[in-house]
Amino acid sequence: MGKDLPILSVSTAQPDAEQAEEFVYARVFCQKENSPPLKLLIEFLQSRGQSPILPPHLDESALQEWAWVQVALGYDRDRKPIQLFCVRDRGSYRDVYDQEKKQFSDILSAQVDVEAQLALEYVTRCRFILTTRIAKDVTDEGYDFNGWILEFYQEQCDGIVQIDSQGFYSPKGDLIVDLSASGES
């Protein structure tokens, strides 16, 4: 289902400056061993009044797969879909997982407050990282759709949400580690 697709680490890729400005990245550092099958995410989104647009080649057996790597989910036929990447502590993209985990561990280790140490515990104990990539010209509906995806993984996989140029968020949606002023992810 995409296991052979090359994935660049969203934090270590070196695209030109113009291309880097086109996307917003968000992550959920998940402590559960395996990610849920995509079918459960689709059902969750539908239960929240969303109508995810699936890739045309995606069949029912792929929706039952827990070891997926990449998928695009649309929220509006006239907008770019949201890209989801899932890298794990084992398997083909372990190097990407290790780079992401190290980068955020280093950032959080430099912080002294209690909230940063809590976020560091999540990053340290995570078993997989779910990353969403959305176009900067996303609509409010797209932000909501992305938010539901992040909430699903936060709740179902004992995770903590991180959004680039913002920081880490509590399960209630409060910013607990502000990274916007530091210039870090």
C-alpha positions as CSV (number, residue, x, y, z in Angstrom):
1,M,0.0,0.0,0.0
2,G,2.9,2.4,-0.2
3,K,5.6,0.6,1.8
4,D,7.9,1.1,-1.1
5,L,7.4,4.8,-1.4
6,P,10.5,6.9,-0.5
7,I,9.8,9.2,2.5
8,L,12.1,12.1,3.4
9,S,12.2,13.0,7.0
10,V,10.1,16.1,7.3
11,S,12.5,17.6,9.7
12,T,15.8,16.8,7.9
13,A,14.8,17.2,4.3
14,Q,16.5,20.1,2.6
15,P,14.1,21.4,0.0
16,D,14.5,24.9,-1.4
17,A,13.1,27.7,0.7
18,E,10.0,28.2,-1.5
19,Q,9.0,24.6,-1.3
20,A,9.5,24.5,2.5
21,E,7.0,27.3,2.9
22,E,4.2,25.3,1.2
23,F,3.4,22.9,4.0
24,V,2.6,22.7,7.7
25,Y,3.7,19.6,9.5
26,A,2.1,18.2,12.7
27,R,3.0,15.0,14.5
28,V,1.7,12.7,17.2
29,F,4.3,10.9,19.1
30,C,2.4,7.6,20.0
31,Q,3.3,5.2,22.8
32,K,1.1,2.4,21.6
33,E,3.0,-0.4,19.9
34,N,1.0,-0.5,16.6
35,S,-1.0,2.1,14.8
36,P,-4.7,1.3,14.3
37,P,-5.8,0.1,10.9
38,L,-6.8,3.0,8.6
39,K,-10.4,1.7,8.7
40,L,-10.7,2.8,12.3
41,L,-9.4,6.3,11.4
42,I,-11.9,6.6,8.6
43,E,-14.8,5.5,10.9
44,F,-13.7,8.0,13.5
45,L,-13.6,10.8,11.0
46,Q,-17.1,9.8,9.7
47,S,-18.4,9.7,13.2
48,R,-17.2,13.4,13.6
49,G,-19.2,14.4,10.5
50,Q,-16.2,14.3,8.1
51,S,-16.3,12.7,4.7
52,P,-12.7,11.6,4.0
53,I,-11.9,11.2,0.3
54,L,-9.8,8.1,-0.1
55,P,-7.3,7.4,-2.9
56,P,-9.0,5.6,-5.8
57,H,-6.6,2.6,-5.6
58,L,-7.1,2.0,-1.9
59,D,-9.0,-1.3,-1.4
60,E,-10.7,-2.8,1.7
61,S,-7.7,-5.0,2.6
62,A,-5.4,-1.9,2.7
63,L,-7.8,-0.3,5.1
64,Q,-7.3,-3.3,7.5
65,E,-3.5,-2.9,7.4
66,W,-1.9,-1.6,10.6
67,A,1.7,-1.4,9.1
68,W,0.9,1.3,6.5
69,V,3.5,4.0,5.8
70,Q,1.8,6.7,3.7
71,V,-1.6,7.7,2.6
72,A,-3.4,10.8,1.3
73,L,-6.8,11.7,2.7
74,G,-8.8,14.4,1.1
75,Y,-11.3,16.7,2.8
76,D,-12.4,18.7,-0.3
77,R,-12.1,17.6,-3.9
78,D,-10.9,21.1,-4.9
79,R,-8.0,21.1,-2.4
80,K,-4.8,19.2,-1.9
81,P,-5.3,16.2,0.3
82,I,-3.6,15.8,3.7
83,Q,-0.6,13.5,3.6
84,L,-0.3,11.1,6.5
85,F,3.1,9.3,7.2
86,C,3.6,6.7,9.8
87,V,7.2,5.7,10.8
88,R,7.9,3.2,13.5
89,D,10.6,2.0,15.9
90,R,11.1,-1.0,13.6
91,G,10.9,-1.6,9.8
92,S,11.9,0.1,6.6
93,Y,11.8,3.7,7.8
94,R,13.4,3.3,11.2
95,D,16.1,5.8,10.3
96,V,13.4,8.5,9.7
97,Y,11.8,7.6,13.0
98,D,15.2,7.8,14.8
99,Q,16.0,11.2,13.3
100,E,12.6,12.7,14.3
101,K,12.8,11.3,17.8
102,K,16.3,12.5,18.3
103,Q,15.5,16.0,17.0
104,F,12.6,16.5,19.3
105,S,14.3,14.9,22.3
106,D,17.2,17.4,21.8
107,I,14.8,20.3,21.6
108,L,12.8,19.3,24.7
109,S,15.9,18.4,26.7
110,A,17.0,22.0,26.4
111,Q,13.8,23.1,28.1
112,V,13.6,23.3,31.9
113,D,9.9,23.5,32.6
114,V,7.7,20.6,33.8
115,E,5.6,20.6,30.7
116,A,8.6,20.1,28.4
117,Q,9.8,17.2,30.5
118,L,6.3,15.7,30.2
119,A,6.5,16.1,26.4
120,L,10.0,14.6,26.5
121,E,8.7,11.5,28.2
122,Y,6.1,11.0,25.4
123,V,8.8,11.5,22.7
124,T,11.2,9.1,24.5
125,R,8.6,6.4,24.9
126,C,7.0,6.7,21.5
127,R,6.8,3.6,19.4
128,F,5.6,5.3,16.2
129,I,5.2,8.9,14.9
130,L,2.2,9.9,12.9
131,T,3.0,13.0,10.7
132,T,0.5,15.0,8.8
133,R,1.5,17.4,6.0
134,I,-1.0,20.0,4.9
135,A,-0.7,22.7,2.3
136,K,-0.4,26.2,3.7
137,D,-3.4,27.3,1.7
138,V,-5.6,24.9,3.6
139,T,-9.1,26.0,4.4
140,D,-10.7,26.1,7.9
141,E,-12.4,22.8,7.0
142,G,-8.9,21.3,6.2
143,Y,-7.6,22.5,9.6
144,D,-10.6,20.9,11.3
145,F,-10.1,17.7,9.3
146,N,-6.4,17.6,10.3
147,G,-7.3,18.3,13.9
148,W,-9.6,15.2,14.0
149,I,-6.8,13.1,12.6
150,L,-4.4,14.3,15.3
151,E,-7.0,13.8,18.0
152,F,-7.7,10.2,16.9
153,Y,-4.0,9.3,17.2
154,Q,-3.6,11.2,20.4
155,E,-6.5,9.4,22.0
156,Q,-6.2,5.9,20.5
157,C,-2.4,5.6,20.7
158,D,-1.5,7.5,23.9
159,G,0.2,10.3,22.1
160,I,1.1,13.9,22.3
161,V,0.6,16.4,19.5
162,Q,3.3,18.6,18.1
163,I,2.8,21.3,15.4
164,D,5.7,22.9,13.7
165,S,6.3,26.6,14.5
166,Q,3.9,26.2,17.4
167,G,4.9,23.5,19.9
168,F,3.4,20.6,21.9
169,Y,-0.2,20.4,23.0
170,S,-2.0,18.8,25.9
171,P,-4.9,16.4,25.3
172,K,-7.2,19.3,26.1
173,G,-5.7,21.3,23.2
174,D,-3.7,23.7,25.3
175,L,-0.2,24.7,24.1
176,I,2.1,23.4,26.9
177,V,5.5,23.7,25.2
178,D,5.7,26.9,23.1
179,L,8.4,26.5,20.4
180,S,7.2,29.4,18.2
181,A,9.7,32.0,19.5
182,S,12.7,29.6,19.4
183,G,12.7,29.0,15.7
184,E,12.6,25.3,16.3
185,S,10.1,23.0,14.6
